[in-house]
């Protein structure tokens, strides 16, 4: 493989991304955690705000979870934020506040898998450790014309062996090599219509030579998301809106949203009565559709008026608190993007 060509190409055309302007292990760790399952253009403003508010590992460890989730609000996959927070506290407690350099120690931290450990170890500390993400899988599957289904145990093992072999032999900084592979997959060796004519390693690419680049990597058919129908109730006044906080173990755990439940009109009636409202006073305002990895949510939204009450004691498997929140405090509360969609439809935002 033309390793020098790939590195030369990367140094010439690499995107100017904020996490590429630093060698701070903490900043690189935050970026790699955010970039899991999330696009670069989505992550950038969240990354910059997160580091502006929590600039050091110590500041993250000392922050309350509510603040961490608030800074993560809208980025999705909130378990990443909780694990990052827990891992920062572990680093302070067990490693003197310094991120470990070695992959095995990094993998002992909450939420740090093989990819993140390899990224932090190679990019921040210059260690010759491999990493494999979706972009790297695609590049290597095409370069070596892998027939394995890359999501199978054998396929994953083969890709990792290739990545480990290549990073050991790569010229220059191992972090640059790993980022070059990812950059190639993100910008040239794309899932559809790979730009082979502009690829710095097209000459040794076996998939290109065999005319099968568009067929690789081989993957199993993905299961379609399950459709889930829900209702949500937005109660508001001129200065407040009612929000419920999800229990820690639930979907969107720890985040605030308009109270809701799985189901349709019958469940809306039950929820209204639990909140001591007359269901006939509610006004349907439409439906929000929101797609998660394995679920397609269809949420029917109804709007109602908030009286003088500020807190409810409503036992629920989903929520541990229901409160009337000041509109001026909304921006500080941890909310998923779905919650903001519901509030916008009801005219709150």
Secondary structure, DSSP 8 states (H G I E B T S, - for coil): --HHHHHHHHHHH----GGGG---HHHHHHHHHHHTTS-HHHHHHHHHHHHHHS-SHHHHHHS-HHHHHHHHTTS--THHHHHHHHHHHHHHHHSTT---SSHHHHTTSTT--HHHHHHIIIIIH--------HHHHHHHHHHTT--SBTTSHHHHHHHHHHHHHHHHH-SS-HHHHHHHHHHHHHHTS-SSS--GGG-TT-TT-HHHHHT-GGG-SB-------EEEEEEEEEEE-SSEEEEEEE-TTSTTTT-EE--EEESSHHHHHHHHHHTT--GGG-EEEEEEEEE-SSEEEEEEEEEEE--S--EE----SSEEEEEEEEGGGGGGS-B-HHHHHHHHHTT--
